[in-house]
Amino acid sequence: MSRRIRRAGTLLAASALTMGALTGVASAQVDGGRAAAAKVDNPYAGAKVYVNPDWSAKAAAEPGGNKISGQPTGIWLDRIAAIDGTGGATGLRAHLDEALRQSSGSPTVVQLVVYDLPGRDCAALASNGELGPTEIDTYKTRFIDPIAAILSEPKYADSPLRIVTTIEIDSLPNLVTNTGGSPTATPQCDTMKANGNYVKGVGYALNKLGAIGNVYNYVDAGHHGWIGWDDNFNPTAQVLKQAATAEGSTVDKVAGIIVNTANYSALKEENFTVDDTVNGTTVRQSKWVDWNRYVDELSFAQAFRQELVNVGFPSDIGALIDTSRNGWGGSARPSGPGATSDVDTYINDGRYDRRIHIGNWCNQSGAGLGERPKAAPAAGIDAYVWMKPPGESDGASSELPNDEGKGFDRMCDPTYTGNPRNGNNPSGALPNAPLSGHWFSAQFQELLKNAYPAL
């Protein structure tokens, strides 16, 4: 899954993410006396979160994996066939049935990643999808409509389940950063901007899914190392609003945003701030920060949430941060600020994020599990989540034949020396990786070893 920068076993019970009592929950009697809760401000507050048995079993089978196999992770609906289940993977209806069992009648969040746009992920090959750039009608009728039909069934819609849908990772930010005259532009992204099918698809999904009473839509907003620069920040907010008001949708059908999905950006850099200076030189001038306004995901998520409010979204929208792989612990984690000999030394010796370049996104060497899933951890943040299931690959290290529409992206090749999107630096990818979404044991073991907080 690409991220773009500006320029040159026993299944454990469902995890509870509790942060005090539920607020603002009104109940209505439906179908034979069952109670369906009205929408709440934060779906994670006071709720359990569904543990995916498919992922849990894989994690538990790994040495040390039982330490985290009870954590909730996202369910990726990344092709039409995934709705009914593929290759041993559980289908949507079966997941919902298991979620009802885990809920025992209590509010329970189910996290779905809706991810099959036409011309998907136009700036990367590893996560290309099955639908061509013009197949918007297929997307609507064979992907979104069937998902909505299942979620609308009274068994699920009138239940304690709260369905969190994260909508189309990577899509809208690509329309800002990888089109037109940008040095990172691709013909595929230019096509998707011209035909409008990213905007139409996201709008359709928001409208269709948001009409269901217990569905909470969160739109992807990239991450700070992609959208944090001045020339990307507001334009991305504007594109999100365009999509949120397309195809009959309104901004009221957006519960919030999600940032850092399947990425590695540090949650909070504690050894420096964007306002620091070294010998009179701002850290924004360092090669790592490169004039970005943000240095970590928490500050970015809070600021971008406010920017959406500024452009017309409701003032109570929330944000999710994917912390599944941004812990950066282990022996390489700095214990304090870097030396103040120069601005680059200060940043490089103090930053938790140990990637070679912030534009590197595929199976990053040295990464670790981040903060465990948690509700309402900070102002404006609905939850820290593990939307990307730890141990699932970002893309293959070499070209692998497949029937999933996934190509080979050199950013997943550990021998690759880069392109303008990562400042022509080495990819930092682990070797011998399988296709995106497939189990990658070696990466899982690294994530355990480098977890922060430590396991």
The 8 nearest C-alpha neighbors of each residue, nearest first, counted from 0:
[[1, 126, 393, 125, 2, 123, 361, 360],
 [0, 2, 123, 360, 3, 122, 169, 120],
 [1, 3, 360, 358, 225, 0, 4, 221],
 [2, 4, 225, 358, 420, 1, 5, 176],
 [5, 3, 225, 358, 224, 6, 420, 2],
 [4, 6, 225, 176, 3, 228, 231, 226],
 [5, 7, 4, 420, 182, 419, 183, 181],
 [6, 419, 422, 420, 182, 5, 421, 183],
 [9, 59, 56, 10, 60, 65, 55, 57],
 [10, 8, 11, 56, 59, 55, 68, 65],
 [9, 11, 8, 52, 55, 12, 69, 56],
 [10, 12, 69, 9, 13, 68, 50, 14],
 [11, 13, 14, 101, 10, 69, 50, 49],
 [12, 14, 49, 50, 101, 48, 47, 15],
 [15, 13, 48, 47, 70, 12, 71, 16],
 [14, 16, 47, 17, 48, 46, 13, 45],
 [17, 15, 373, 374, 47, 46, 14, 43],
 [16, 18, 45, 15, 44, 19, 46, 374],
 [19, 17, 44, 45, 374, 375, 16, 20],
 [18, 20, 17, 45, 21, 44, 22, 16],
 [19, 21, 45, 22, 18, 44, 17, 46],
 [22, 20, 45, 44, 19, 24, 23, 46],
 [23, 21, 24, 20, 39, 40, 44, 45],
 [22, 24, 39, 25, 21, 40, 38, 37],
 [25, 23, 22, 39, 37, 36, 26, 21],
 [24, 26, 37, 36, 23, 27, 38, 39],
 [27, 25, 36, 35, 37, 34, 24, 28],
 [26, 28, 34, 35, 29, 36, 25, 37],
 [27, 29, 34, 32, 33, 35, 26, 30],
 [28, 30, 33, 32, 34, 31, 27, 35],
 [31, 29, 32, 33, 28, 157, 153, 34],
 [30, 32, 33, 29, 28, 34, 157, 153],
 [31, 33, 28, 29, 30, 34, 27, 35],
 [34, 32, 29, 28, 31, 30, 35, 157],
 [35, 33, 28, 27, 29, 26, 32, 36],
 [36, 34, 157, 158, 27, 26, 159, 37],
 [37, 35, 26, 25, 24, 34, 38, 27],
 [38, 36, 25, 26, 24, 39, 35, 212],
 [39, 37, 213, 36, 212, 40, 24, 42],
 [38, 40, 41, 42, 24, 23, 37, 22],
 [39, 41, 42, 38, 315, 23, 22, 316],
 [42, 40, 43, 39, 44, 381, 317, 375],
 [43, 41, 44, 39, 161, 40, 108, 46],
 [44, 42, 46, 41, 374, 45, 108, 16],
 [45, 43, 46, 41, 42, 18, 374, 17],
 [44, 46, 17, 21, 20, 18, 19, 43],
 [47, 45, 106, 107, 43, 44, 16, 15],
 [46, 48, 15, 107, 14, 16, 13, 108],
 [49, 47, 108, 107, 14, 13, 71, 15],
 [48, 50, 13, 109, 71, 98, 108, 51],
 [49, 51, 71, 13, 52, 70, 69, 72],
 [50, 52, 53, 54, 55, 49, 72, 71],
 [53, 51, 55, 54, 56, 50, 10, 94],
 [54, 52, 51, 55, 56, 88, 57, 89],
 [55, 53, 57, 56, 52, 51, 58, 388],
 [54, 56, 68, 52, 58, 57, 53, 59],
 [55, 57, 59, 54, 58, 53, 8, 52],
 [58, 56, 54, 60, 55, 59, 53, 61],
 [57, 59, 64, 55, 68, 60, 56, 61],
 [58, 60, 65, 64, 56, 8, 68, 61],
 [59, 61, 57, 58, 56, 8, 64, 62],
 [62, 60, 64, 59, 58, 63, 57, 440],
 [63, 61, 64, 60, 59, 65, 444, 58],
 [64, 62, 65, 66, 61, 59, 447, 67],
 [63, 65, 59, 58, 61, 66, 62, 67],
 [64, 66, 59, 68, 67, 63, 58, 69],
 [67, 65, 64, 63, 68, 454, 69, 59],
 [66, 68, 65, 69, 70, 64, 58, 59],
 [69, 67, 55, 65, 58, 59, 70, 64],
 [68, 70, 11, 67, 50, 55, 71, 10],
 [69, 71, 68, 67, 14, 50, 72, 372],
 [72, 70, 50, 49, 48, 14, 51, 69],
 [73, 71, 385, 386, 388, 51, 50, 70],
 [72, 74, 386, 110, 111, 387, 75, 388],
 [75, 73, 111, 112, 110, 76, 72, 51],
 [74, 76, 112, 77, 111, 73, 113, 114],
 [75, 77, 113, 81, 112, 78, 114, 82],
 [76, 78, 114, 115, 75, 81, 113, 79],
 [79, 77, 81, 80, 115, 76, 129, 114],
 [78, 80, 81, 142, 82, 141, 77, 76],
 [79, 81, 82, 78, 83, 84, 85, 77],
 [82, 80, 84, 83, 78, 79, 76, 85],
 [81, 83, 91, 90, 80, 84, 79, 76],
 [82, 84, 90, 81, 80, 91, 85, 92],
 [90, 85, 83, 81, 89, 88, 82, 80],
 [86, 84, 88, 87, 81, 80, 83, 89],
 [87, 85, 88, 84, 89, 81, 80, 90],
 [86, 88, 85, 89, 84, 53, 90, 81],
 [89, 87, 85, 84, 86, 90, 53, 81],
 [88, 90, 84, 93, 87, 94, 91, 53],
 [84, 91, 89, 83, 82, 93, 92, 81],
 [92, 90, 94, 82, 93, 83, 95, 89],
 [91, 93, 95, 94, 90, 96, 149, 83],
 [92, 94, 96, 95, 90, 91, 97, 89],
 [95, 93, 91, 97, 92, 96, 98, 90],
 [94, 96, 98, 92, 97, 93, 99, 91],
 [97, 95, 93, 99, 98, 94, 92, 100],
 [96, 98, 100, 94, 99, 95, 101, 93],
 [99, 97, 95, 101, 100, 96, 49, 102],
 [100, 98, 102, 96, 97, 101, 95, 103],
 [99, 101, 97, 98, 102, 103, 96, 104],
 [102, 100, 98, 99, 103, 13, 97, 12],
 [101, 103, 99, 105, 104, 100, 107, 98],
 [104, 102, 105, 101, 100, 99, 106, 159],
 [103, 105, 102, 159, 106, 99, 158, 100],
 [104, 106, 102, 103, 159, 107, 46, 47],
 [107, 105, 159, 46, 160, 47, 102, 104],
 [108, 106, 47, 160, 46, 48, 102, 161],
 [107, 109, 48, 161, 162, 160, 49, 47],
 [108, 110, 162, 49, 163, 161, 48, 111],
 [111, 109, 163, 73, 164, 74, 162, 108],
 [112, 110, 164, 74, 73, 163, 75, 113],
 [111, 113, 75, 165, 76, 164, 74, 114],
 [114, 112, 166, 76, 167, 165, 111, 164],
 [113, 115, 77, 167, 76, 112, 116, 168],
 [116, 114, 77, 78, 128, 119, 117, 113],
 [117, 115, 119, 118, 114, 138, 200, 197],
 [116, 118, 130, 132, 131, 119, 134, 135],
 [119, 117, 132, 131, 130, 121, 116, 120],
 [118, 120, 116, 127, 128, 117, 121, 115],
 [121, 119, 122, 127, 123, 170, 169, 126],
 [120, 122, 188, 187, 119, 123, 118, 127],
 [123, 121, 120, 185, 188, 1, 177, 124],
 [124, 122, 1, 120, 121, 125, 126, 408],
 [123, 125, 406, 408, 127, 126, 407, 405],
 [126, 124, 406, 394, 408, 407, 405, 123],
 [125, 127, 0, 124, 405, 120, 128, 123],
 [128, 126, 405, 124, 119, 120, 125, 404],
 [129, 127, 404, 119, 130, 115, 405, 126],
 [128, 130, 404, 403, 131, 78, 127, 115],
 [131, 129, 117, 128, 134, 118, 132, 116],
 [130, 132, 118, 117, 134, 133, 129, 128],
 [133, 131, 118, 117, 134, 191, 130, 196],
 [134, 132, 131, 135, 117, 196, 118, 194],
 [135, 133, 137, 131, 136, 117, 132, 130],
 [134, 136, 138, 137, 133, 117, 196, 139],
 [137, 135, 139, 138, 134, 140, 141, 133],
 [138, 136, 140, 134, 141, 139, 135, 142],
 [139, 137, 135, 142, 136, 141, 140, 143],
 [138, 140, 143, 136, 137, 142, 144, 141],
 [139, 141, 144, 137, 138, 142, 136, 143],
 [140, 142, 137, 138, 139, 145, 144, 143],
 [143, 141, 138, 79, 145, 144, 139, 140],
 [142, 144, 139, 146, 145, 147, 204, 138],
 [143, 145, 147, 140, 146, 142, 139, 148],
 [146, 144, 148, 147, 143, 142, 141, 149],
 [147, 145, 143, 149, 148, 144, 150, 142],
 [146, 148, 144, 150, 145, 149, 208, 151],
 [149, 147, 145, 151, 146, 150, 144, 152],
 [150, 148, 146, 151, 152, 147, 145, 92],
 [149, 151, 147, 152, 148, 155, 156, 146],
 [152, 150, 148, 156, 149, 147, 153, 211],
 [151, 153, 154, 149, 150, 155, 156, 148],
 [154, 152, 156, 157, 155, 151, 158, 30],
 [153, 155, 152, 157, 156, 158, 151, 150],
 [156, 154, 158, 153, 157, 152, 150, 151],
 [157, 155, 153, 151, 158, 152, 154, 150],
 [158, 156, 35, 153, 155, 154, 29, 34],
 [157, 159, 155, 35, 160, 156, 154, 34],
 [160, 158, 106, 105, 104, 35, 107, 161],
 [161, 159, 107, 158, 106, 108, 162, 155],
 [162, 160, 108, 213, 107, 214, 109, 163],
 [161, 163, 214, 109, 108, 215, 213, 160],
 [164, 162, 215, 110, 214, 109, 216, 111],
 [165, 163, 111, 216, 112, 166, 217, 215],
 [166, 164, 217, 112, 218, 113, 216, 111],
 [165, 167, 218, 113, 164, 217, 219, 168],
 [168, 166, 114, 113, 170, 169, 219, 165],
 [167, 169, 219, 170, 166, 114, 260, 165],
 [170, 168, 172, 120, 171, 221, 173, 167],
 [169, 171, 173, 168, 172, 167, 120, 197],
 [170, 172, 173, 174, 169, 238, 197, 239],
 [173, 171, 175, 174, 170, 235, 169, 221],
 [174, 172, 177, 176, 175, 171, 170, 169],
 [173, 175, 172, 171, 192, 178, 176, 177],
 [176, 174, 172, 173, 177, 235, 178, 231],
 [177, 175, 173, 178, 174, 5, 172, 181],
 [178, 176, 184, 173, 183, 174, 185, 175],
 [179, 177, 184, 189, 188, 174, 176, 181],
 [178, 180, 181, 184, 189, 177, 185, 176],
 [179, 181, 182, 178, 184, 183, 177, 176],
 [180, 182, 184, 183, 179, 178, 177, 176],
 [183, 181, 184, 180, 6, 419, 7, 177],
 [182, 184, 181, 177, 420, 419, 185, 6],
 [185, 183, 177, 178, 181, 182, 179, 180],
 [184, 186, 187, 188, 177, 122, 189, 178],
 [187, 185, 189, 188, 190, 184, 178, 121],
 [186, 188, 190, 121, 185, 189, 191, 122],
 [189, 187, 121, 191, 190, 185, 186, 178],
 [188, 190, 186, 178, 192, 187, 191, 193],
 [191, 189, 187, 193, 188, 192, 194, 186],
 [192, 190, 188, 194, 193, 189, 195, 196],
 [193, 191, 189, 195, 190, 194, 174, 188],
 [192, 194, 190, 191, 195, 189, 196, 188],
 [195, 193, 191, 196, 192, 190, 133, 132],
 [196, 194, 192, 198, 193, 197, 191, 199],
 [195, 197, 199, 198, 194, 200, 191, 135],
 [198, 196, 200, 199, 195, 201, 191, 170],
 [197, 199, 242, 201, 196, 195, 200, 202],
 [200, 198, 196, 202, 197, 201, 203, 245],
 [199, 201, 203, 197, 202, 198, 196, 204],
 [200, 202, 204, 198, 203, 199, 242, 197],
 [203, 201, 245, 242, 199, 205, 246, 243],
 [202, 204, 200, 206, 246, 201, 205, 207],
 [203, 205, 201, 207, 202, 206, 208, 200],
 [206, 204, 202, 209, 208, 203, 207, 201],
 [207, 205, 248, 203, 209, 204, 208, 202],
 [206, 208, 204, 209, 210, 205, 203, 147],
 [209, 207, 210, 205, 206, 147, 211, 204],
 [208, 210, 252, 206, 211, 205, 207, 214],
 [209, 211, 208, 207, 206, 212, 252, 214],
 [212, 210, 209, 214, 208, 213, 151, 156],
 [211, 213, 214, 210, 38, 156, 37, 209],
 [212, 214, 161, 211, 162, 156, 38, 215],
 [215, 213, 162, 211, 212, 209, 163, 161],
 [214, 216, 163, 254, 162, 164, 217, 213],
 [217, 215, 164, 253, 254, 165, 163, 209],
 [218, 216, 256, 255, 165, 254, 257, 164],
 [219, 217, 256, 166, 165, 257, 220, 255],
 [218, 220, 257, 168, 256, 221, 166, 258],
 [221, 219, 258, 257, 256, 218, 222, 172],
 [222, 220, 258, 219, 259, 169, 172, 225],
 [223, 221, 259, 258, 225, 224, 226, 220],
 [222, 224, 227, 225, 226, 299, 296, 293],
 [225, 223, 222, 4, 227, 357, 226, 358],
 [224, 226, 4, 3, 223, 222, 227, 5],
 [225, 227, 231, 232, 223, 228, 222, 224],
 [228, 226, 223, 291, 232, 292, 293, 225],
 [229, 227, 291, 231, 230, 226, 292, 232],
 [230, 228, 232, 231, 227, 233, 292, 291],
 [229, 231, 228, 232, 234, 233, 5, 226],
 [232, 230, 226, 228, 234, 229, 235, 233],
 [231, 233, 226, 229, 235, 234, 227, 228],
 [232, 234, 236, 235, 231, 237, 306, 230],
 [235, 233, 237, 236, 231, 232, 238, 175],
 [236, 234, 238, 237, 233, 232, 231, 172],
 [237, 235, 233, 239, 234, 238, 307, 240],
 [236, 238, 234, 240, 235, 239, 241, 233],
 [239, 237, 241, 235, 240, 236, 242, 234],
 [240, 238, 236, 242, 241, 237, 243, 235],
 [239, 241, 243, 237, 238, 242, 244, 236],
 [242, 240, 238, 239, 244, 243, 237, 245],
 [241, 243, 198, 202, 245, 239, 244, 240],
 [242, 244, 240, 250, 202, 249, 241, 245],
 [243, 245, 249, 248, 242, 241, 240, 250],
 [246, 244, 202, 242, 248, 247, 243, 199],
 [247, 245, 203, 202, 248, 199, 244, 206],
 [248, 246, 245, 206, 244, 249, 203, 202],
 [249, 247, 206, 244, 245, 246, 243, 202],
 [250, 248, 244, 251, 243, 252, 247, 206],
 [249, 251, 252, 243, 253, 312, 244, 248],
 [252, 250, 249, 253, 313, 312, 254, 248],
 [251, 253, 209, 250, 249, 205, 254, 206],
 [254, 252, 216, 251, 255, 250, 217, 205],
 [255, 253, 216, 316, 215, 217, 317, 252],
 [256, 254, 317, 217, 316, 318, 253, 218],
 [257, 255, 217, 218, 318, 219, 220, 319],
 [256, 258, 319, 219, 318, 320, 217, 220],
 [259, 257, 320, 222, 221, 220, 260, 219],
 [258, 260, 222, 262, 321, 221, 320, 261],
 [259, 261, 321, 262, 258, 387, 386, 257],
 [262, 260, 387, 259, 321, 263, 0, 386],
 [263, 261, 259, 260, 264, 360, 324, 325],
 [262, 264, 325, 324, 265, 259, 261, 360],
 [265, 263, 325, 262, 266, 352, 296, 295],
 [266, 264, 325, 295, 267, 352, 296, 263],
 [265, 267, 296, 297, 295, 264, 325, 268],
 [268, 266, 295, 265, 269, 297, 296, 298],
 [267, 269, 270, 295, 271, 350, 351, 265],
 [268, 270, 271, 267, 272, 350, 351, 335],
 [271, 269, 336, 349, 268, 335, 350, 272],
 [272, 270, 269, 268, 275, 336, 273, 349],
 [273, 271, 274, 275, 294, 270, 268, 269],
 [272, 274, 275, 294, 293, 282, 283, 292],
 [275, 273, 272, 276, 281, 282, 283, 271],
 [276, 274, 272, 273, 282, 281, 271, 277],
 [275, 277, 281, 280, 282, 279, 278, 274],
 [278, 276, 280, 279, 342, 339, 341, 281],
 [277, 279, 280, 276, 341, 339, 342, 340],
 [278, 280, 277, 276, 281, 275, 342, 282],
 [281, 279, 276, 277, 278, 282, 342, 284],
 [280, 282, 276, 283, 284, 275, 277, 279],
 [283, 281, 284, 285, 276, 275, 342, 273],
 [282, 284, 290, 281, 288, 285, 289, 291],
 [283, 285, 282, 289, 281, 290, 286, 288],
 [286, 284, 343, 282, 287, 283, 288, 289],
 [285, 287, 289, 288, 284, 343, 283, 290],
 [286, 288, 285, 289, 356, 357, 346, 343],
 [287, 289, 283, 291, 285, 290, 286, 294],
 [290, 288, 286, 287, 291, 284, 285, 283],
 [291, 289, 283, 288, 284, 292, 228, 285],
 [290, 292, 228, 293, 288, 289, 227, 283],
 [293, 291, 227, 228, 290, 273, 294, 229],
 [294, 292, 291, 227, 299, 295, 223, 273],
 [293, 295, 273, 288, 268, 223, 292, 272],
 [296, 294, 267, 265, 266, 297, 293, 268],
 [297, 295, 266, 299, 298, 300, 223, 265],
 [296, 298, 300, 299, 266, 295, 267, 301],
 [297, 299, 301, 296, 300, 295, 302, 293],
 [298, 300, 296, 302, 297, 301, 223, 293],
 [301, 299, 303, 297, 302, 298, 296, 304],
 [300, 302, 304, 298, 299, 303, 379, 297],
 [303, 301, 305, 299, 304, 300, 298, 306],
 [304, 302, 306, 300, 305, 301, 299, 307],
 [303, 305, 307, 301, 306, 302, 300, 308],
 [306, 304, 308, 302, 303, 307, 309, 301],
 [307, 305, 303, 309, 308, 304, 302, 310],
 [308, 306, 310, 304, 309, 305, 312, 236],
 [307, 309, 312, 305, 311, 306, 314, 310],
 [308, 310, 306, 307, 311, 305, 312, 314],
 [311, 309, 307, 308, 312, 306, 237, 236],
 [310, 312, 308, 309, 307, 313, 240, 250],
 [311, 313, 308, 307, 250, 310, 314, 309],
 [314, 312, 315, 316, 308, 311, 251, 250],
 [313, 315, 308, 316, 312, 305, 311, 309],
 [314, 316, 313, 317, 40, 379, 254, 308],
 [317, 315, 255, 254, 314, 313, 318, 304],
 [316, 318, 255, 381, 379, 380, 254, 315],
 [317, 319, 380, 256, 255, 381, 257, 379],
 [318, 320, 257, 382, 381, 383, 380, 256],
 [321, 319, 383, 258, 257, 322, 259, 384],
 [320, 322, 384, 260, 259, 385, 323, 386],
 [323, 321, 369, 325, 324, 370, 385, 384],
 [322, 324, 385, 369, 368, 321, 389, 325],
 [325, 323, 368, 367, 369, 263, 322, 326],
 [324, 326, 263, 369, 265, 322, 264, 327],
 [369, 325, 327, 451, 367, 368, 450, 328],
 [328, 326, 367, 366, 325, 351, 449, 352],
 [329, 327, 449, 451, 450, 332, 326, 367],
 [328, 330, 449, 331, 332, 448, 327, 450],
 [329, 331, 332, 328, 449, 333, 327, 448],
 [332, 330, 329, 333, 328, 353, 327, 365],
 [331, 333, 328, 330, 351, 329, 327, 334],
 [334, 332, 335, 349, 331, 351, 348, 350],
 [333, 335, 332, 336, 349, 270, 331, 351],
 [334, 336, 333, 270, 349, 337, 269, 348],
 [337, 335, 349, 270, 338, 345, 271, 348],
 [336, 338, 345, 348, 349, 346, 344, 339],
 [337, 339, 345, 340, 344, 336, 348, 341],
 [338, 340, 345, 341, 277, 337, 342, 344],
 [339, 341, 338, 344, 342, 345, 277, 278],
 [342, 340, 339, 344, 343, 345, 277, 278],
 [341, 343, 345, 277, 344, 285, 282, 346],
 [344, 342, 285, 346, 345, 341, 347, 286],
 [345, 343, 347, 346, 341, 342, 348, 338],
 [344, 346, 337, 338, 342, 339, 343, 348],
 [347, 345, 343, 349, 344, 348, 350, 337],
 [346, 348, 344, 349, 350, 345, 343, 337],
 [349, 347, 337, 346, 345, 344, 350, 333],
 [348, 350, 337, 336, 346, 347, 270, 333],
 [351, 349, 352, 347, 346, 348, 268, 270],
 [350, 352, 332, 353, 327, 333, 268, 349],
 [351, 353, 350, 265, 354, 327, 264, 325],
 [354, 352, 351, 355, 350, 327, 365, 366],
 [353, 355, 356, 352, 357, 427, 359, 363],
 [354, 356, 427, 353, 357, 425, 424, 359],
 [357, 355, 354, 358, 359, 421, 424, 287],
 [356, 358, 359, 224, 354, 355, 421, 287],
 [357, 359, 421, 356, 4, 3, 420, 360],
 [360, 358, 357, 356, 426, 421, 361, 427],
 [359, 361, 2, 1, 262, 358, 363, 362],
 [360, 362, 411, 393, 363, 428, 359, 410],
 [363, 361, 428, 429, 393, 392, 364, 360],
 [364, 362, 428, 361, 427, 366, 429, 365],
 [363, 365, 429, 366, 428, 427, 362, 354],
 [364, 366, 363, 367, 445, 449, 327, 353],
 [367, 365, 327, 364, 446, 363, 324, 449],
 [368, 366, 446, 449, 450, 326, 327, 324],
 [367, 369, 450, 324, 326, 446, 323, 325],
 [326, 370, 368, 325, 322, 323, 451, 324],
 [371, 369, 322, 452, 372, 326, 451, 368],
 [370, 372, 373, 369, 383, 322, 384, 323],
 [373, 371, 384, 383, 385, 370, 382, 374],
 [372, 374, 383, 16, 382, 371, 376, 375],
 [373, 375, 382, 16, 43, 376, 44, 381],
 [374, 376, 381, 382, 380, 377, 18, 373],
 [377, 375, 374, 382, 373, 380, 383, 378],
 [378, 376, 380, 375, 379, 381, 382, 297],
 [377, 379, 380, 376, 375, 301, 381, 317],
 [378, 380, 317, 301, 377, 318, 381, 304],
 [381, 379, 318, 377, 378, 382, 317, 375],
 [380, 382, 375, 318, 317, 319, 41, 374],
 [383, 381, 374, 375, 319, 373, 380, 384],
 [382, 384, 372, 320, 373, 319, 321, 322],
 [385, 383, 372, 321, 386, 382, 322, 320],
 [384, 386, 323, 72, 321, 387, 322, 388],
 [385, 387, 73, 72, 384, 321, 388, 260],
 [386, 388, 261, 385, 73, 389, 323, 260],
 [387, 389, 72, 391, 386, 385, 390, 73],
 [390, 388, 391, 387, 323, 443, 324, 446],
 [389, 391, 443, 439, 438, 442, 388, 440],
 [390, 392, 438, 436, 437, 389, 439, 388],
 [391, 393, 435, 436, 394, 437, 439, 438],
 [394, 392, 435, 361, 362, 0, 436, 391],
 [395, 393, 435, 434, 125, 392, 411, 433],
 [394, 396, 434, 433, 432, 397, 411, 435],
 [397, 395, 412, 411, 432, 431, 430, 394],
 [398, 396, 395, 399, 407, 412, 411, 431],
 [397, 399, 407, 395, 400, 396, 406, 408],
 [398, 400, 397, 401, 395, 407, 434, 406],
 [399, 401, 398, 402, 406, 405, 403, 404],
 [402, 400, 403, 399, 404, 405, 434, 406],
 [401, 403, 404, 400, 405, 129, 399, 128],
 [404, 402, 405, 401, 129, 128, 78, 127],
 [403, 405, 129, 128, 402, 127, 406, 401],
 [406, 404, 127, 125, 403, 126, 128, 124],
 [407, 405, 124, 125, 408, 127, 404, 126],
 [406, 408, 398, 125, 124, 397, 395, 409],
 [409, 407, 124, 125, 410, 411, 406, 123],
 [408, 410, 412, 411, 415, 407, 396, 397],
 [409, 411, 408, 426, 412, 361, 415, 417],
 [412, 410, 396, 409, 361, 428, 408, 394],
 [411, 413, 396, 409, 414, 415, 410, 428],
 [414, 412, 428, 415, 430, 426, 429, 427],
 [415, 413, 412, 416, 425, 426, 428, 409],
 [416, 414, 412, 413, 417, 425, 426, 409],
 [417, 415, 425, 424, 423, 426, 414, 418],
 [416, 418, 423, 424, 425, 415, 426, 421],
 [417, 419, 423, 420, 421, 422, 424, 416],
 [420, 418, 422, 7, 421, 423, 183, 6],
 [421, 419, 418, 422, 4, 183, 358, 3],
 [422, 420, 358, 423, 419, 418, 424, 356],
 [421, 423, 419, 424, 7, 420, 418, 417],
 [424, 422, 417, 418, 421, 419, 416, 425],
 [423, 425, 417, 416, 422, 421, 426, 356],
 [426, 424, 416, 417, 427, 415, 423, 355],
 [425, 427, 428, 410, 415, 359, 413, 417],
 [428, 426, 363, 425, 364, 413, 355, 429],
 [429, 427, 363, 413, 362, 426, 411, 361],
 [428, 430, 364, 362, 413, 363, 427, 432],
 [431, 429, 432, 413, 396, 428, 412, 411],
 [432, 430, 396, 433, 429, 395, 397, 439],
 [431, 433, 395, 396, 430, 439, 392, 394],
 [434, 432, 395, 437, 392, 394, 439, 435],
 [435, 433, 395, 394, 437, 436, 392, 432],
 [436, 434, 394, 393, 392, 437, 395, 433],
 [435, 437, 391, 392, 434, 393, 438, 394],
 [438, 436, 391, 435, 392, 434, 433, 439],
 [437, 439, 391, 390, 392, 440, 436, 433],
 [440, 438, 390, 442, 392, 441, 391, 432],
 [439, 441, 443, 442, 438, 390, 444, 61],
 [442, 440, 444, 443, 439, 445, 390, 432],
 [441, 443, 445, 444, 440, 439, 390, 446],
 [444, 442, 390, 440, 446, 445, 441, 389],
 [443, 445, 447, 441, 442, 446, 448, 440],
 [446, 444, 448, 442, 447, 443, 449, 367],
 [445, 447, 367, 443, 368, 449, 444, 448],
 [446, 448, 444, 450, 445, 449, 367, 368],
 [449, 447, 445, 446, 450, 444, 329, 367],
 [448, 450, 367, 329, 328, 446, 447, 327],
 [451, 449, 367, 368, 453, 328, 447, 326],
 [452, 450, 453, 326, 328, 369, 368, 327],
 [451, 453, 450, 370, 454, 369, 326, 328],
 [454, 452, 451, 450, 328, 449, 448, 329],
 [453, 450, 452, 66, 447, 451, 67, 448]]
